[in-house]
Amino acid sequence: MKERVIILDFGSQYTQLIARRVRELEVYCEIYPYTKIPEITDNVKALILSGSPCSVTEDDSPRVDFSSFMGKLPVLGICYGAQLMVSHYGGSVQPSEKREYGKANLEKLYTEDAILEDVPDGCQVWMSHGDTISAIPDMFELVAGTGHIDTAIYRSNGTAFDAPAYGLQFHPEVTHSTYGLQILKNFLYKIAGCEGSWSPASFVEESIMNLRSKIGSDGVLLGLSGGVDSSVAATILHQAIGGQLVCFFIDNGLLRKHEYEEVLDSYRDMGLNIKGINARQRFWDALKGISDPEGKRKAIGKTFVDVFQDEADKLENIKWLGQGTIYPDVIESVSVHGPSVTIKSHHNVGGLPDSLNLKVVEPLNMLFKDEVRKVGREIGVPSHILDRHPFPGPGLGIRILGEITPDKVALLQEADHIFIRNLKESGYYDKIWQAGTMLLPVHSVGVMGDERTYEQVVALRAVNSRDGMTADWSDLPHELLSRISSQIINQVKGINRVVYDISTKPPATIEWE
């Protein structure tokens, strides 16, 4: 069995980041809510307790059964996890007189320890807590402090537990902790004895073997979107079962200019058994007269389901539905706070009906987004697919504000094509996270030649982000924006004004609807 590390989530915004750092260090890990501690089997090398927005001084704060793992394997508590361990074993945690948030330095080194190997004195760490550990229990001892607090790192002293336990009052997983990755590496390798066998290549090898065993000679149906996740899922399934995989690529009439033909050709070049389905008119008819954003999403989602169902009924021996679900989606469904109240109504495959009567296979459901791309490169998915910007499930349907018509789609496709082409030609496409053009439900007065015009307005949106949860607007060169604006106004009849969106997320979302 492959080695793994368990991370117990107490609701911290950084929990997924801890997991990503652990995997960067080539150690496989899984996140579980603190309410569902998994069985500690022989292949579990360590357990990490995450931070939390809660305070251990509150009566209703998250608690955990320490007896189920303490002393059985190495434990690392981070921020709330460190405070919880101290509180549980009789130490003292008190509200800070002043919230400790931001940079600090490890200046007080009380004892040498493997967790600080290759970590220089005075290195910067990142604090983010409203409570302070004021006294540690007898079974622990101090390792390091900062200029402001005595307890930045502590460890068990060997009197109570057979396996070591450590607590960090700071967040080693964030980049502001300059040697945080080294501290995590030391814990995993020096203290927990991990070997580091997790890699894209090892994932691919194991996945292909497991998929062949699970699926056997059955057929699998997968709906492709042209995006990274579904493309990588399809490729790894294809490498496992070949022609048993059937892929649908549905043109909903809301794709970018030439996208349907270009993506279809790319998939065929990759050897996938793919069927292109032109359902543009069917989607446009379903959207007729609808202006409400949620109404449009539901109409798009329902039509996708109907088209998918109609095409699936024509196939034989299909027993499985392939999906490009990734790990953040899985974590969300079993989060500390319980399942999500709502599922995005435009999540294409997620809304497929039970009447398909298919078992689900999700080859990427233990991968983060950056890992999906690494696996994609490992199995030969073309870079023009892997490096594509995220594109919303409803496509241009939520970038056309108001009612959708074929004429509006064509207008936006032309303007968006100019925007994206210029980003690629200038080298800025790969420097930003996502870009798109919005067709606004406004007309403005303009002058073209000697004529007065009254035409539509488009807004350009380009953002930088790590995961889409937050985003900053991209500071594109004025010269580039000027060129894009000039080309759109001169070449796209029906648009006479271009604006640039300089809103951050939050409060503004990346998409306009």
N, C-alpha and C positions, 0 to 999 in steps of 0.2 A: 504493500500500500504506500502511496506517495505521502511524503511528509506534509504536514499542514499546521497552520497556526490559526487559533480561534480568536476572533475579536468580538467582545461583548459590547453592544451598542447601548449607551445610556441616553441617546438623543443628541449627541454632539453634532454640530455642523461639520466637524472635521473627521468624522468616523470613516467615511469613504476615502478620505485623503490618507489616513493611517494605512488602510488596506492597499492603496496604490503604492505607497512608499515601501511597504513590506514586499510587494510583488516586484517593484523595481530592483529590490535586493535579491530577486530570483527565489523567493520563498513563497509558496502557495498559501493563501489564507482565505478564510471565509468569515463573513459578518453574521452574527446572530443577535436578535434582541435579548436584552438581559433577562427577560422573562422565559427564554427558551434555551437554557444551557444545554448544548449537545453532549452526548456521551464522550467521555475523555478516553479515547482508544489509544493504542500503543503508538500510532503514527502522529498523534497530536503532540507537537514539540513544545508549544508554549501557548499561553493565553494572555491576551491584552485587554485591559479594561479601559474603555474610551472616556472622554470627557462628557460633560452634560451641561445643559443650561440651568439645571437644578442646583440646589444647595443641600449638602448633607445635613445642615442644621435644621432643615424643614422636616416635619413629621412624615409628610407624604412623599418624600424624595425617593427615587428608585433605589431599591435594595437588592441584594443578591445572596444566594446561599454559598458562602465561601467554603464550607466544608466539602462541597462537591468537586472542588479543584485545588484548593490551597494545600500545598505540600506534595501534591501528586505530579506537578509539572511546574516549570518556571512561569512566574506571573509578573506582568508589567502593568502598573496602574498609571494612567496619564491624566493629570489634572484632577477632575472629579473622581476618576478611578483611584488615584493616589490618596485623595482625601477620604474616600469611602473605606479603603483598606485601613487607614489609621483610625477612623471613627469606629469601625466594626471591632477592632481589637483593643479598644480602650484608650486610645490616644485622644488628643484634643484638636478640634477644628473650630475656629471661630470666625465670624464675619470680619473682614478686613476693615480697618478704620478708613482706608482709602482703597478703592478697587485697583488691583494691580493688573494693568493692561498695557502691553507694549514691550519694548526692549529691556532686557536686563543682561547681566554678565555673571557667569559662573566664577566667582572670585574666592569663595571660601571652600577650600578643599580639605576635608577632614581626614580622609583616608584614601589610599590608592584602591582602585577597583577596575575590573575588566570593562565595565560599562563606559569608562572614560579613556580607554586606550585610544591613542592617536587623536585625542580631543585636547586642544591647547587650553592652558589656564586663561581665564578672562574671556572665553568665547561667548558670543551673543546667543541668548535664548529668548523665546517669545512667551510672555506671560499673558494669561487671559483668565482671571478668576476673581471672584468677589469674596472668597473665603481664604483663610490662611491656616496652615498646619502649625499650631503653636506648641504641641508636644507629641512626640511619637511614642508608641507602646514599647514595653521592655524588650520585646522580641525583635525590634528593629534598631538600626543605628544610622547616623547621618553619614552621607557620602560627600555632599556638596551643598553650598548655599550661594546666595547672591549678595550684593551690597545692601539689599532691602530685607531679605528674608533668610532665616537660618536653614530652612528645609526646602531645598530645591530638588535634591535627590536623596533618597534613603534606600536602605536594603535590609533584608532580614539578616539576623546575626547568627543563624544556625541553631538557636536554642529551642525553637518551636516547630520548624517545618523541615521536612526532608528535601524539599526543592526550594531554590532561591526565589525571593519575591523582591521586586523593586517598585519604587514610586517616584514619578517625576511630576513636580509641581508646574512644569512648563509644557509647551507643545513641541515635541521634537519633529513632528510631521510637517510643519509649515516651513517655508523657505527662509523666514526671518530667523529661525534657529539655525545659525550658520553651520553648525556641526551636528544638527539633529539627525540627519541620515546616518552619520557615523555612529551616533549613540544607539540608534535602532539596530544598525548592523552589528554592533558589539553585543547587544542583548540577544539577537537572533543566533549569531554564530559562536560567540565566545561563551555565552551563558546558557543558551538553550540548545546548543549543539546542532543547529540546522546545517544541512549540507548544500542547500541552494540548487535544487533540481528543476525549478520552475522556469520555463522559457517558452517562447512561441513554438519552437520546434518540438518540444516535448508535449505541448498541448495538442498540436496537430496529430502527432503520432498516436497519442492515447485516444483522441476524439475519433479518428477514423476507425480504429479498432472497435471502439464502443458502439459507434453508429452502425457498423456492419453487423455486429452481434445483435443489436436491438431491432434493426429494421428487417434483417433477413432478405427475403425475396420480394417484400411488399413494395408498392409504389408510394412515392411521396410527392405531394403537391405543395408548391411554395409560390406565394405572390411576391414578385420583385417590384421594388420601388425605384430602382436606379441609385439608391443611397448606399452608404458604406455597409451598414449592418446586414441588410438582406443580401447584398452582393457577396459578402464574405461567407454568410451562412449557406448560400446556394453553392458556392465554390467548394466548401469543405464537404458538403453533402454529395456533390458531384464526384469528388475524388474518392468518397467512400463507397457510393453505390452506382455511379455512372448513370446510364440511361433510365434507371428506375425513378430518377427525379424528373418531374415535369414542372416547369416554371411558367407562370403567367406574368406578362408585363402589360398592364392595362393603361391605355391612353385615355385619361379622363377629360381631355380637352383643356386641361389647366396646367400643362407642362410648359417648360420654356421652349423657345423657338428651336426647332429641329431636334429637341431632346428625345422624342419618341424614336425617331429613326436612328439617331446616333447611339443611344443606349442599347437599342435592340441589336445593332450591328456589333457593338462591343461584347455583348453577352454571347452572340453567336461565334465571334472570334475566340471566346474563351471555351467554346465547346459545349456550352450548356444547351440542354433540350428545352428550348423556350418557345412559347407561343405568344405572339403579339396580338393584342385585342384592341381594335379601334372602337372605342365606345364614346367618342366625343359628343356626338349628337344626343345620346342618351343622358349624359350628365348635364348638358346645356338645357335640355328639356326639363330635367328634374329641378334645375336651379331657376327656372323662369319665374319672375315676379318676386323672388326672395331677396330681401336686403339685409335682414337681421343676421349678424355674424354667426350666432349659434345655429340659426335655421339653415344657413348655408352649409355649415359643417355637418349637420345631421343629414341633409339631403345628399351631400357628397358621400358620406359614410354608408348610407342606406343603398345608394346606387352602386357603390363598389361591391357591397355584399351581394346584391342582386345579380350583377354581372358575373362575379366570381362563382356564385352558386350555379348559374346557367351554364357556364363553361365547364365547371367541375362535373356536372351531371353527364357530360359527354364522354368522360374518361372511365376506364375500367381498372380494377386492381389497385386503386388508390386507398391506402389504409392510414396514411399519416399526413398531417398538416405541418409543414416546416415553417418555422418563424424565426425572425432575426432578433428575438428578445435578448437584451444584454443585462449584465448584473445589476446596474442601478435600478432597472425596472423590477427585478426580482426583490431587491432590498426594499423598495418602496412598498411592495405589496405585503411585506411582513415587518414593517417598521415598528419602532418603539411605540409610535402613536397609533398603531393599528392600520389596517388597509386604507388606502386612499378613499376618500368619500366619493370622488368622481373620477372616471376614466375619460381621458380626452376623447371627445366624440369623433375625432378624425383619425384615430388610431386604426389604420386600415385593417390589418388581419385580425387584430384583437376583437373586432366586432363581428366576426364571422359566426353564422348561426350553428347551433348544436345539430341541426338537421343534416349537416355534412357528415356527422357521425364518424369523425376522424380522430385518431390519437395525435397528440401534439409532440413534435420533436424540436428542441431548441438547442442547437449545437453551440451557441455562443452565450448561453445564459449564466455563465460564471466569469465572463470577461467584462472589463471596463472598456470604455470607448477607445482609449489609446492602445489597449491591448488588442482590440479588434483590428485596428490598422496594422499593428505589428504582425498579427497572425495572417492578415491579408497579404502582406508583403512576402511572408514565408511561403504561402501557397500560390503565389504568382498572380494575384489580382492586380490588374493594371493600375498604375499610379493615377491616371486621370479619373478613375472611379474612387480610389482610396482617398485622394486629396480633395475630393469635391466638398464644397461648402454644404452644411446642412440645408435641407430643403423641406418645407412643411408638408405634411401629408395631404392637406387640401390644396397644395400648390398655389397657383395664382388666384385661387378662389378666395383666399384671405389677404391677397394683395390688391384686389379690386374692391374698393370700398363702395358699398351699395350693390344694386342688382348686377348680376353677371350676364353678359351677352357675348356672342361670338366676336362681334366687332370690338368690344372692349378688350377681350382676350388678345386679339390680333394686335391691337394698339399697344398693349402692355408688353407683349412678347417682343415687339420691335424695339421699344425703348430699353427694356431689360437686356436685350441682346447687345445693344451698343454699350451699356454700362459694364456688363461682365466682360465683353471683348476687350474694352479699354483697360480694365483691371488686369487681365491676363497679359496683354501686350506691354503694359508698363511694369510688370513684375509685382504689382500690389495684391494680386489675387491670393497668392500664397502667404502674404503677410497679414491678412485679416482672417477672421473666423467665419464670418457670414456676410453676404451682401445681397441686396435685392431692390427691386423698384416697386413702388406703390402707386397705383392709379387712383387719384383722389376724386371724390364726387363734387368737384368744383370746376367752374370755368373762369378764365380770367381774360381780360382785355389785353391785346397785343397789337403790335404793328409789324407787318412783314411786307417789305417793299413799300408801295404806296397804299396798301390795303390795311384796313383795320380788321383784326381777328378776334374771335371770342371762342377760345379752345380750352382743352383740358390741361390739368397740372399733374406732374408726377413728382414724387418724393424719392430721392435716393437714400438708401439706408445701408451703412457698412459699420460693423461692430467687431470689437476684439473681445474674446472671452476664452475661458478654459473649458467650461462645461455648459454654457448657456444659462446658468442660474443667475449670474450677474453679467453685465456687459457694459463696456465703454464704447462710445462712438469713435470711429477711426478717423484720425486726423490726416485725411488725404491731401496731397498737395493742391493748392488752388489752381495751378496750371492744369492739372489732370481733371479736376472738377469742371473747369471752364471748357476744356475740350469735349468732355462728355456732354455737358449741357448744350454746347453749340451743335454737336452732331445730332442729338435727339431732336432739338427744335427744328433744325434744317432738314432732317431726313425722315422724320415721322410726322406725317400730315395728321393734324388733329391735336397736337400737343404744342403749346406755345410758352410754357413756363416750367422750369425745373428748380426744385428746392432740395436742400440737403438736411437730413434729420440729425440733429446734434443732441439727442436725448440719451441718457444713460438708463440702464436697467439695474435696479429699480430707480425711479418709479415707472418709467415707460417700459413696455415689453419690446422684444426684438421685432416681432411682427406687429402690424397695426390692428389686426383683428384676431 
